[in-house]
């Protein structure tokens, strides 16, 4: 009958919605883990930056070596910050999650 078909269809779509919500929650958990990994990488780059500054002051490396290493660290940091910003805007702070 028509009401049975309606109930089956309704049940199917409700289950799909529940599955999607569960998938999104899992995506958020994964994104948060990845975000933390990226954050730890940033800390590592900051440690490297401090290390090359110290090496430069102690004259262990030349100014040119310092410039090359510093430029690479800053480039790598920027790439990680961009990934973190994407995760923050697109996944972690998504309005949908604030309501689930």
C-alpha atoms as an extended CHARMM CRD file, in Angstrom:
* protein
*
       100  EXT
         1         1  UNK       CA              0.0000000000        0.0000000000        0.0000000000  PROA      1               0.0000000000
         2         2  UNK       CA              0.8900000000        3.6200000000       -0.2830000000  PROA      2               0.0000000000
         3         3  UNK       CA              1.4100000000        4.1240000000        3.4660000000  PROA      3               0.0000000000
         4         4  UNK       CA              3.7770000000        1.1210000000        3.6690000000  PROA      4               0.0000000000
         5         5  UNK       CA              5.7860000000        2.4750000000        0.7530000000  PROA      5               0.0000000000
         6         6  UNK       CA              5.9120000000        5.8610000000        2.4500000000  PROA      6               0.0000000000
         7         7  UNK       CA              7.1290000000        4.3330000000        5.7330000000  PROA      7               0.0000000000
         8         8  UNK       CA              9.8060000000        2.2750000000        3.9390000000  PROA      8               0.0000000000
         9         9  UNK       CA             10.9950000000        5.3200000000        2.0000000000  PROA      9               0.0000000000
        10        10  UNK       CA             10.9340000000        7.4800000000        5.1150000000  PROA      10              0.0000000000
        11        11  UNK       CA             12.8550000000        4.8570000000        7.0830000000  PROA      11              0.0000000000
        12        12  UNK       CA             15.4400000000        4.5570000000        4.3200000000  PROA      12              0.0000000000
        13        13  UNK       CA             16.0750000000        8.3040000000        4.2260000000  PROA      13              0.0000000000
        14        14  UNK       CA             16.1690000000        8.6110000000        7.9990000000  PROA      14              0.0000000000
        15        15  UNK       CA             18.7950000000        5.8600000000        8.1110000000  PROA      15              0.0000000000
        16        16  UNK       CA             20.7850000000        7.6270000000        5.3740000000  PROA      16              0.0000000000
        17        17  UNK       CA             20.7050000000       10.8600000000        7.3880000000  PROA      17              0.0000000000
        18        18  UNK       CA             21.8770000000        9.0350000000       10.5180000000  PROA      18              0.0000000000
        19        19  UNK       CA             24.6960000000        7.3850000000        8.5300000000  PROA      19              0.0000000000
        20        20  UNK       CA             25.7710000000       10.7350000000        7.0710000000  PROA      20              0.0000000000
        21        21  UNK       CA             25.8080000000       12.3580000000       10.5030000000  PROA      21              0.0000000000
        22        22  UNK       CA             27.9180000000        9.4780000000       11.8610000000  PROA      22              0.0000000000
        23        23  UNK       CA             30.3120000000        9.7930000000        8.9050000000  PROA      23              0.0000000000
        24        24  UNK       CA             30.6270000000       13.5360000000        9.4850000000  PROA      24              0.0000000000
        25        25  UNK       CA             31.3570000000       13.0100000000       13.1700000000  PROA      25              0.0000000000
        26        26  UNK       CA             34.0870000000       10.5180000000       12.2330000000  PROA      26              0.0000000000
        27        27  UNK       CA             35.4830000000       12.9830000000        9.6960000000  PROA      27              0.0000000000
        28        28  UNK       CA             35.6410000000       15.6380000000       12.3870000000  PROA      28              0.0000000000
        29        29  UNK       CA             37.5080000000       13.2730000000       14.7360000000  PROA      29              0.0000000000
        30        30  UNK       CA             39.9960000000       12.4490000000       11.9880000000  PROA      30              0.0000000000
        31        31  UNK       CA             40.3780000000       16.1130000000       11.1130000000  PROA      31              0.0000000000
        32        32  UNK       CA             41.0500000000       17.0050000000       14.7410000000  PROA      32              0.0000000000
        33        33  UNK       CA             43.7440000000       14.3210000000       14.9530000000  PROA      33              0.0000000000
        34        34  UNK       CA             45.3480000000       15.5510000000       11.7360000000  PROA      34              0.0000000000
        35        35  UNK       CA             45.0910000000       19.1530000000       12.9670000000  PROA      35              0.0000000000
        36        36  UNK       CA             46.9940000000       18.1700000000       16.1200000000  PROA      36              0.0000000000
        37        37  UNK       CA             49.6850000000       16.4730000000       14.0080000000  PROA      37              0.0000000000
        38        38  UNK       CA             50.0400000000       19.6490000000       11.9530000000  PROA      38              0.0000000000
        39        39  UNK       CA             50.2320000000       21.7200000000       15.1220000000  PROA      39              0.0000000000
        40        40  UNK       CA             53.0260000000       19.4800000000       16.4220000000  PROA      40              0.0000000000
        41        41  UNK       CA             54.8530000000       19.9190000000       13.1080000000  PROA      41              0.0000000000
        42        42  UNK       CA             54.6240000000       23.6880000000       13.5130000000  PROA      42              0.0000000000
        43        43  UNK       CA             56.1960000000       23.3850000000       16.9470000000  PROA      43              0.0000000000
        44        44  UNK       CA             58.9950000000       21.3370000000       15.3830000000  PROA      44              0.0000000000
        45        45  UNK       CA             59.6070000000       24.0210000000       12.7600000000  PROA      45              0.0000000000
        46        46  UNK       CA             59.7220000000       26.6670000000       15.4700000000  PROA      46              0.0000000000
        47        47  UNK       CA             62.3400000000       24.5770000000       17.2830000000  PROA      47              0.0000000000
        48        48  UNK       CA             64.3310000000       24.3600000000       14.0350000000  PROA      48              0.0000000000
        49        49  UNK       CA             64.0700000000       28.1240000000       13.5660000000  PROA      49              0.0000000000
        50        50  UNK       CA             65.3830000000       28.7240000000       17.0800000000  PROA      50              0.0000000000
        51        51  UNK       CA             68.1790000000       26.2250000000       16.4040000000  PROA      51              0.0000000000
        52        52  UNK       CA             69.3770000000       27.9380000000       13.2380000000  PROA      52              0.0000000000
        53        53  UNK       CA             69.2050000000       31.3400000000       14.9610000000  PROA      53              0.0000000000
        54        54  UNK       CA             71.4140000000       29.9430000000       17.7150000000  PROA      54              0.0000000000
        55        55  UNK       CA             73.7860000000       28.4190000000       15.1430000000  PROA      55              0.0000000000
        56        56  UNK       CA             73.9910000000       31.7630000000       13.3490000000  PROA      56              0.0000000000
        57        57  UNK       CA             74.7960000000       33.6240000000       16.5750000000  PROA      57              0.0000000000
        58        58  UNK       CA             77.4590000000       31.0560000000       17.4430000000  PROA      58              0.0000000000
        59        59  UNK       CA             78.7620000000       31.3910000000       13.8770000000  PROA      59              0.0000000000
        60        60  UNK       CA             78.2870000000       27.6580000000       13.2840000000  PROA      60              0.0000000000
        61        61  UNK       CA             76.5310000000       28.5090000000       10.0140000000  PROA      61              0.0000000000
        62        62  UNK       CA             77.0600000000       31.4040000000        7.6270000000  PROA      62              0.0000000000
        63        63  UNK       CA             74.5240000000       34.1430000000        7.0010000000  PROA      63              0.0000000000
        64        64  UNK       CA             73.8070000000       32.6220000000        3.5990000000  PROA      64              0.0000000000
        65        65  UNK       CA             73.2150000000       29.1560000000        5.0700000000  PROA      65              0.0000000000
        66        66  UNK       CA             70.9620000000       30.7780000000        7.6430000000  PROA      66              0.0000000000
        67        67  UNK       CA             68.9450000000       32.5730000000        4.9440000000  PROA      67              0.0000000000
        68        68  UNK       CA             68.4570000000       29.3690000000        2.9460000000  PROA      68              0.0000000000
        69        69  UNK       CA             67.4320000000       27.3020000000        5.9780000000  PROA      69              0.0000000000
        70        70  UNK       CA             65.2320000000       30.0680000000        7.3720000000  PROA      70              0.0000000000
        71        71  UNK       CA             63.4590000000       30.5150000000        4.0340000000  PROA      71              0.0000000000
        72        72  UNK       CA             62.7650000000       26.7550000000        3.8000000000  PROA      72              0.0000000000
        73        73  UNK       CA             61.4280000000       26.6090000000        7.3600000000  PROA      73              0.0000000000
        74        74  UNK       CA             59.1460000000       29.5940000000        6.7470000000  PROA      74              0.0000000000
        75        75  UNK       CA             57.8620000000       28.0590000000        3.4960000000  PROA      75              0.0000000000
        76        76  UNK       CA             57.1350000000       24.7380000000        5.2210000000  PROA      76              0.0000000000
        77        77  UNK       CA             55.4580000000       26.5120000000        8.1460000000  PROA      77              0.0000000000
        78        78  UNK       CA             53.2490000000       28.4770000000        5.7650000000  PROA      78              0.0000000000
        79        79  UNK       CA             52.1230000000       25.2910000000        3.9890000000  PROA      79              0.0000000000
        80        80  UNK       CA             51.1670000000       23.7200000000        7.3120000000  PROA      80              0.0000000000
        81        81  UNK       CA             49.3710000000       26.8680000000        8.4640000000  PROA      81              0.0000000000
        82        82  UNK       CA             47.3460000000       26.8500000000        5.2320000000  PROA      82              0.0000000000
        83        83  UNK       CA             46.3350000000       23.2230000000        5.8220000000  PROA      83              0.0000000000
        84        84  UNK       CA             45.3840000000       24.0520000000        9.3970000000  PROA      84              0.0000000000
        85        85  UNK       CA             43.3110000000       27.0240000000        8.2510000000  PROA      85              0.0000000000
        86        86  UNK       CA             41.4970000000       24.8290000000        5.7220000000  PROA      86              0.0000000000
        87        87  UNK       CA             40.6890000000       22.2420000000        8.3790000000  PROA      87              0.0000000000
        88        88  UNK       CA             39.5850000000       24.9180000000       10.8120000000  PROA      88              0.0000000000
        89        89  UNK       CA             37.2390000000       26.6070000000        8.3490000000  PROA      89              0.0000000000
        90        90  UNK       CA             35.9730000000       23.6410000000        6.3350000000  PROA      90              0.0000000000
        91        91  UNK       CA             35.6420000000       20.9050000000        8.9240000000  PROA      91              0.0000000000
        92        92  UNK       CA             36.3260000000       21.6450000000       12.5680000000  PROA      92              0.0000000000
        93        93  UNK       CA             34.3050000000       24.8600000000       12.9010000000  PROA      93              0.0000000000
        94        94  UNK       CA             31.6040000000       23.8470000000       10.4540000000  PROA      94              0.0000000000
        95        95  UNK       CA             28.2440000000       25.1360000000       11.6850000000  PROA      95              0.0000000000
        96        96  UNK       CA             26.7780000000       21.6710000000       11.2230000000  PROA      96              0.0000000000
        97        97  UNK       CA             28.9860000000       20.2810000000       13.9740000000  PROA      97              0.0000000000
        98        98  UNK       CA             27.9850000000       22.9350000000       16.4470000000  PROA      98              0.0000000000
        99        99  UNK       CA             24.4610000000       21.5850000000       16.2090000000  PROA      99              0.0000000000
       100       100  UNK       CA             25.2710000000       17.8680000000       16.5520000000  PROA      100             0.0000000000
